[in-house]
Amino acid sequence: MKTAILSAALLLGSVSAVPAYQVGQDLKDAGHATGDAVKTGAEKTTKAVKKGTTKSTHAVKKGATKSTEAVKNGTHKAADAVADKTDTSH
């Protein structure tokens, strides 16, 4: 009877040692996968920020150009209006 209990205990002990190793390996693999995911996420974020910055810089330049043109046109219209009012050749 003691031999059967001892054999069962040894058998259960050896079976549980394999899953413990497997759990450790699974945790190690999960750590590597998490590290890879973080690296990939950081690379994608960097690319997205760079792309967004480029687009916003372009939009700001375009807006500044339009604003400058509008001010220039307004200045010319105002100057023409003043010239028409002050024209003494009539």
Phi and psi in radians as a Rosetta constraint file:
Dihedral C 1 N 2 CA 2 C 2 CIRCULARHARMONIC -1.063 0.35
Dihedral N 2 CA 2 C 2 N 3 CIRCULARHARMONIC -0.650 0.35
Dihedral C 2 N 3 CA 3 C 3 CIRCULARHARMONIC -1.152 0.35
Dihedral N 3 CA 3 C 3 N 4 CIRCULARHARMONIC -0.694 0.35
Dihedral C 3 N 4 CA 4 C 4 CIRCULARHARMONIC -1.175 0.35
Dihedral N 4 CA 4 C 4 N 5 CIRCULARHARMONIC -0.717 0.35
Dihedral C 4 N 5 CA 5 C 5 CIRCULARHARMONIC -1.175 0.35
Dihedral N 5 CA 5 C 5 N 6 CIRCULARHARMONIC -0.745 0.35
Dihedral C 5 N 6 CA 6 C 6 CIRCULARHARMONIC -1.124 0.35
Dihedral N 6 CA 6 C 6 N 7 CIRCULARHARMONIC -0.733 0.35
Dihedral C 6 N 7 CA 7 C 7 CIRCULARHARMONIC -1.099 0.35
Dihedral N 7 CA 7 C 7 N 8 CIRCULARHARMONIC -0.731 0.35
Dihedral C 7 N 8 CA 8 C 8 CIRCULARHARMONIC -1.137 0.35
Dihedral N 8 CA 8 C 8 N 9 CIRCULARHARMONIC -0.706 0.35
Dihedral C 8 N 9 CA 9 C 9 CIRCULARHARMONIC -1.142 0.35
Dihedral N 9 CA 9 C 9 N 10 CIRCULARHARMONIC -0.740 0.35
Dihedral C 9 N 10 CA 10 C 10 CIRCULARHARMONIC -1.161 0.35
Dihedral N 10 CA 10 C 10 N 11 CIRCULARHARMONIC -0.701 0.35
Dihedral C 10 N 11 CA 11 C 11 CIRCULARHARMONIC -1.112 0.35
Dihedral N 11 CA 11 C 11 N 12 CIRCULARHARMONIC -0.796 0.35
Dihedral C 11 N 12 CA 12 C 12 CIRCULARHARMONIC -1.146 0.35
Dihedral N 12 CA 12 C 12 N 13 CIRCULARHARMONIC -0.655 0.35
Dihedral C 12 N 13 CA 13 C 13 CIRCULARHARMONIC -1.135 0.35
Dihedral N 13 CA 13 C 13 N 14 CIRCULARHARMONIC -0.707 0.35
Dihedral C 13 N 14 CA 14 C 14 CIRCULARHARMONIC -1.281 0.35
Dihedral N 14 CA 14 C 14 N 15 CIRCULARHARMONIC -0.564 0.35
Dihedral C 14 N 15 CA 15 C 15 CIRCULARHARMONIC -1.216 0.35
Dihedral N 15 CA 15 C 15 N 16 CIRCULARHARMONIC -0.668 0.35
Dihedral C 15 N 16 CA 16 C 16 CIRCULARHARMONIC -1.312 0.35
Dihedral N 16 CA 16 C 16 N 17 CIRCULARHARMONIC -0.350 0.35
Dihedral C 16 N 17 CA 17 C 17 CIRCULARHARMONIC -1.243 0.35
Dihedral N 17 CA 17 C 17 N 18 CIRCULARHARMONIC -0.599 0.35
Dihedral C 17 N 18 CA 18 C 18 CIRCULARHARMONIC -1.164 0.35
Dihedral N 18 CA 18 C 18 N 19 CIRCULARHARMONIC -0.842 0.35
Dihedral C 18 N 19 CA 19 C 19 CIRCULARHARMONIC -1.099 0.35
Dihedral N 19 CA 19 C 19 N 20 CIRCULARHARMONIC -0.567 0.35
Dihedral C 19 N 20 CA 20 C 20 CIRCULARHARMONIC -1.107 0.35
Dihedral N 20 CA 20 C 20 N 21 CIRCULARHARMONIC -0.734 0.35
Dihedral C 20 N 21 CA 21 C 21 CIRCULARHARMONIC -1.126 0.35
Dihedral N 21 CA 21 C 21 N 22 CIRCULARHARMONIC -0.729 0.35
Dihedral C 21 N 22 CA 22 C 22 CIRCULARHARMONIC -1.117 0.35
Dihedral N 22 CA 22 C 22 N 23 CIRCULARHARMONIC -0.673 0.35
Dihedral C 22 N 23 CA 23 C 23 CIRCULARHARMONIC -1.098 0.35
Dihedral N 23 CA 23 C 23 N 24 CIRCULARHARMONIC -0.738 0.35
Dihedral C 23 N 24 CA 24 C 24 CIRCULARHARMONIC -1.081 0.35
Dihedral N 24 CA 24 C 24 N 25 CIRCULARHARMONIC -0.737 0.35
Dihedral C 24 N 25 CA 25 C 25 CIRCULARHARMONIC -1.160 0.35
Dihedral N 25 CA 25 C 25 N 26 CIRCULARHARMONIC -0.713 0.35
Dihedral C 25 N 26 CA 26 C 26 CIRCULARHARMONIC -1.088 0.35
Dihedral N 26 CA 26 C 26 N 27 CIRCULARHARMONIC -0.706 0.35
Dihedral C 26 N 27 CA 27 C 27 CIRCULARHARMONIC -1.136 0.35
Dihedral N 27 CA 27 C 27 N 28 CIRCULARHARMONIC -0.694 0.35
Dihedral C 27 N 28 CA 28 C 28 CIRCULARHARMONIC -1.104 0.35
Dihedral N 28 CA 28 C 28 N 29 CIRCULARHARMONIC -0.788 0.35
Dihedral C 28 N 29 CA 29 C 29 CIRCULARHARMONIC -1.098 0.35
Dihedral N 29 CA 29 C 29 N 30 CIRCULARHARMONIC -0.696 0.35
Dihedral C 29 N 30 CA 30 C 30 CIRCULARHARMONIC -1.125 0.35
Dihedral N 30 CA 30 C 30 N 31 CIRCULARHARMONIC -0.655 0.35
Dihedral C 30 N 31 CA 31 C 31 CIRCULARHARMONIC -1.098 0.35
Dihedral N 31 CA 31 C 31 N 32 CIRCULARHARMONIC -0.744 0.35
Dihedral C 31 N 32 CA 32 C 32 CIRCULARHARMONIC -1.139 0.35
Dihedral N 32 CA 32 C 32 N 33 CIRCULARHARMONIC -0.730 0.35
Dihedral C 32 N 33 CA 33 C 33 CIRCULARHARMONIC -1.115 0.35
Dihedral N 33 CA 33 C 33 N 34 CIRCULARHARMONIC -0.693 0.35
Dihedral C 33 N 34 CA 34 C 34 CIRCULARHARMONIC -1.134 0.35
Dihedral N 34 CA 34 C 34 N 35 CIRCULARHARMONIC -0.747 0.35
Dihedral C 34 N 35 CA 35 C 35 CIRCULARHARMONIC -1.067 0.35
Dihedral N 35 CA 35 C 35 N 36 CIRCULARHARMONIC -0.744 0.35
Dihedral C 35 N 36 CA 36 C 36 CIRCULARHARMONIC -1.128 0.35
Dihedral N 36 CA 36 C 36 N 37 CIRCULARHARMONIC -0.699 0.35
Dihedral C 36 N 37 CA 37 C 37 CIRCULARHARMONIC -1.141 0.35
Dihedral N 37 CA 37 C 37 N 38 CIRCULARHARMONIC -0.697 0.35
Dihedral C 37 N 38 CA 38 C 38 CIRCULARHARMONIC -1.109 0.35
Dihedral N 38 CA 38 C 38 N 39 CIRCULARHARMONIC -0.766 0.35
Dihedral C 38 N 39 CA 39 C 39 CIRCULARHARMONIC -1.100 0.35
Dihedral N 39 CA 39 C 39 N 40 CIRCULARHARMONIC -0.800 0.35
Dihedral C 39 N 40 CA 40 C 40 CIRCULARHARMONIC -1.095 0.35
Dihedral N 40 CA 40 C 40 N 41 CIRCULARHARMONIC -0.754 0.35
Dihedral C 40 N 41 CA 41 C 41 CIRCULARHARMONIC -1.089 0.35
Dihedral N 41 CA 41 C 41 N 42 CIRCULARHARMONIC -0.716 0.35
Dihedral C 41 N 42 CA 42 C 42 CIRCULARHARMONIC -1.139 0.35
Dihedral N 42 CA 42 C 42 N 43 CIRCULARHARMONIC -0.703 0.35
Dihedral C 42 N 43 CA 43 C 43 CIRCULARHARMONIC -1.134 0.35
Dihedral N 43 CA 43 C 43 N 44 CIRCULARHARMONIC -0.737 0.35
Dihedral C 43 N 44 CA 44 C 44 CIRCULARHARMONIC -1.157 0.35
Dihedral N 44 CA 44 C 44 N 45 CIRCULARHARMONIC -0.673 0.35
Dihedral C 44 N 45 CA 45 C 45 CIRCULARHARMONIC -1.129 0.35
Dihedral N 45 CA 45 C 45 N 46 CIRCULARHARMONIC -0.742 0.35
Dihedral C 45 N 46 CA 46 C 46 CIRCULARHARMONIC -1.052 0.35
Dihedral N 46 CA 46 C 46 N 47 CIRCULARHARMONIC -0.781 0.35
Dihedral C 46 N 47 CA 47 C 47 CIRCULARHARMONIC -1.125 0.35
Dihedral N 47 CA 47 C 47 N 48 CIRCULARHARMONIC -0.713 0.35
Dihedral C 47 N 48 CA 48 C 48 CIRCULARHARMONIC -1.155 0.35
Dihedral N 48 CA 48 C 48 N 49 CIRCULARHARMONIC -0.708 0.35
Dihedral C 48 N 49 CA 49 C 49 CIRCULARHARMONIC -1.130 0.35
Dihedral N 49 CA 49 C 49 N 50 CIRCULARHARMONIC -0.752 0.35
Dihedral C 49 N 50 CA 50 C 50 CIRCULARHARMONIC -1.087 0.35
Dihedral N 50 CA 50 C 50 N 51 CIRCULARHARMONIC -0.774 0.35
Dihedral C 50 N 51 CA 51 C 51 CIRCULARHARMONIC -1.124 0.35
Dihedral N 51 CA 51 C 51 N 52 CIRCULARHARMONIC -0.759 0.35
Dihedral C 51 N 52 CA 52 C 52 CIRCULARHARMONIC -1.125 0.35
Dihedral N 52 CA 52 C 52 N 53 CIRCULARHARMONIC -0.686 0.35
Dihedral C 52 N 53 CA 53 C 53 CIRCULARHARMONIC -1.123 0.35
Dihedral N 53 CA 53 C 53 N 54 CIRCULARHARMONIC -0.739 0.35
Dihedral C 53 N 54 CA 54 C 54 CIRCULARHARMONIC -1.091 0.35
Dihedral N 54 CA 54 C 54 N 55 CIRCULARHARMONIC -0.773 0.35
Dihedral C 54 N 55 CA 55 C 55 CIRCULARHARMONIC -1.131 0.35
Dihedral N 55 CA 55 C 55 N 56 CIRCULARHARMONIC -0.751 0.35
Dihedral C 55 N 56 CA 56 C 56 CIRCULARHARMONIC -1.205 0.35
Dihedral N 56 CA 56 C 56 N 57 CIRCULARHARMONIC -0.636 0.35
Dihedral C 56 N 57 CA 57 C 57 CIRCULARHARMONIC -1.095 0.35
Dihedral N 57 CA 57 C 57 N 58 CIRCULARHARMONIC -0.749 0.35
Dihedral C 57 N 58 CA 58 C 58 CIRCULARHARMONIC -1.100 0.35
Dihedral N 58 CA 58 C 58 N 59 CIRCULARHARMONIC -0.745 0.35
Dihedral C 58 N 59 CA 59 C 59 CIRCULARHARMONIC -1.126 0.35
Dihedral N 59 CA 59 C 59 N 60 CIRCULARHARMONIC -0.687 0.35
Dihedral C 59 N 60 CA 60 C 60 CIRCULARHARMONIC -1.132 0.35
Dihedral N 60 CA 60 C 60 N 61 CIRCULARHARMONIC -0.762 0.35
Dihedral C 60 N 61 CA 61 C 61 CIRCULARHARMONIC -1.081 0.35
Dihedral N 61 CA 61 C 61 N 62 CIRCULARHARMONIC -0.751 0.35
Dihedral C 61 N 62 CA 62 C 62 CIRCULARHARMONIC -1.114 0.35
Dihedral N 62 CA 62 C 62 N 63 CIRCULARHARMONIC -0.753 0.35
Dihedral C 62 N 63 CA 63 C 63 CIRCULARHARMONIC -1.130 0.35
Dihedral N 63 CA 63 C 63 N 64 CIRCULARHARMONIC -0.695 0.35
Dihedral C 63 N 64 CA 64 C 64 CIRCULARHARMONIC -1.132 0.35
Dihedral N 64 CA 64 C 64 N 65 CIRCULARHARMONIC -0.689 0.35
Dihedral C 64 N 65 CA 65 C 65 CIRCULARHARMONIC -1.124 0.35
Dihedral N 65 CA 65 C 65 N 66 CIRCULARHARMONIC -0.792 0.35
Dihedral C 65 N 66 CA 66 C 66 CIRCULARHARMONIC -1.099 0.35
Dihedral N 66 CA 66 C 66 N 67 CIRCULARHARMONIC -0.719 0.35
Dihedral C 66 N 67 CA 67 C 67 CIRCULARHARMONIC -1.114 0.35
Dihedral N 67 CA 67 C 67 N 68 CIRCULARHARMONIC -0.755 0.35
Dihedral C 67 N 68 CA 68 C 68 CIRCULARHARMONIC -1.090 0.35
Dihedral N 68 CA 68 C 68 N 69 CIRCULARHARMONIC -0.762 0.35
Dihedral C 68 N 69 CA 69 C 69 CIRCULARHARMONIC -1.097 0.35
Dihedral N 69 CA 69 C 69 N 70 CIRCULARHARMONIC -0.715 0.35
Dihedral C 69 N 70 CA 70 C 70 CIRCULARHARMONIC -1.131 0.35
Dihedral N 70 CA 70 C 70 N 71 CIRCULARHARMONIC -0.723 0.35
Dihedral C 70 N 71 CA 71 C 71 CIRCULARHARMONIC -1.134 0.35
Dihedral N 71 CA 71 C 71 N 72 CIRCULARHARMONIC -0.742 0.35
Dihedral C 71 N 72 CA 72 C 72 CIRCULARHARMONIC -1.085 0.35
Dihedral N 72 CA 72 C 72 N 73 CIRCULARHARMONIC -0.798 0.35
Dihedral C 72 N 73 CA 73 C 73 CIRCULARHARMONIC -1.110 0.35
Dihedral N 73 CA 73 C 73 N 74 CIRCULARHARMONIC -0.714 0.35
Dihedral C 73 N 74 CA 74 C 74 CIRCULARHARMONIC -1.112 0.35
Dihedral N 74 CA 74 C 74 N 75 CIRCULARHARMONIC -0.687 0.35
Dihedral C 74 N 75 CA 75 C 75 CIRCULARHARMONIC -1.128 0.35
Dihedral N 75 CA 75 C 75 N 76 CIRCULARHARMONIC -0.748 0.35
Dihedral C 75 N 76 CA 76 C 76 CIRCULARHARMONIC -1.119 0.35
Dihedral N 76 CA 76 C 76 N 77 CIRCULARHARMONIC -0.734 0.35
Dihedral C 76 N 77 CA 77 C 77 CIRCULARHARMONIC -1.109 0.35
Dihedral N 77 CA 77 C 77 N 78 CIRCULARHARMONIC -0.730 0.35
Dihedral C 77 N 78 CA 78 C 78 CIRCULARHARMONIC -1.150 0.35
Dihedral N 78 CA 78 C 78 N 79 CIRCULARHARMONIC -0.716 0.35
Dihedral C 78 N 79 CA 79 C 79 CIRCULARHARMONIC -1.141 0.35
Dihedral N 79 CA 79 C 79 N 80 CIRCULARHARMONIC -0.703 0.35
Dihedral C 79 N 80 CA 80 C 80 CIRCULARHARMONIC -1.122 0.35
Dihedral N 80 CA 80 C 80 N 81 CIRCULARHARMONIC -0.696 0.35
Dihedral C 80 N 81 CA 81 C 81 CIRCULARHARMONIC -1.148 0.35
Dihedral N 81 CA 81 C 81 N 82 CIRCULARHARMONIC -0.728 0.35
Dihedral C 81 N 82 CA 82 C 82 CIRCULARHARMONIC -1.163 0.35
Dihedral N 82 CA 82 C 82 N 83 CIRCULARHARMONIC -0.708 0.35
Dihedral C 82 N 83 CA 83 C 83 CIRCULARHARMONIC -1.115 0.35
Dihedral N 83 CA 83 C 83 N 84 CIRCULARHARMONIC -0.689 0.35
Dihedral C 83 N 84 CA 84 C 84 CIRCULARHARMONIC -1.126 0.35
Dihedral N 84 CA 84 C 84 N 85 CIRCULARHARMONIC -0.650 0.35
Dihedral C 84 N 85 CA 85 C 85 CIRCULARHARMONIC -1.298 0.35
Dihedral N 85 CA 85 C 85 N 86 CIRCULARHARMONIC -0.513 0.35
Dihedral C 85 N 86 CA 86 C 86 CIRCULARHARMONIC -1.762 0.35
Dihedral N 86 CA 86 C 86 N 87 CIRCULARHARMONIC 0.095 0.35
Dihedral C 86 N 87 CA 87 C 87 CIRCULARHARMONIC -1.209 0.35
Dihedral N 87 CA 87 C 87 N 88 CIRCULARHARMONIC 2.085 0.35
Dihedral C 87 N 88 CA 88 C 88 CIRCULARHARMONIC -1.772 0.35
Dihedral N 88 CA 88 C 88 N 89 CIRCULARHARMONIC 0.082 0.35
Dihedral C 88 N 89 CA 89 C 89 CIRCULARHARMONIC -1.376 0.35
Dihedral N 89 CA 89 C 89 N 90 CIRCULARHARMONIC -0.122 0.35
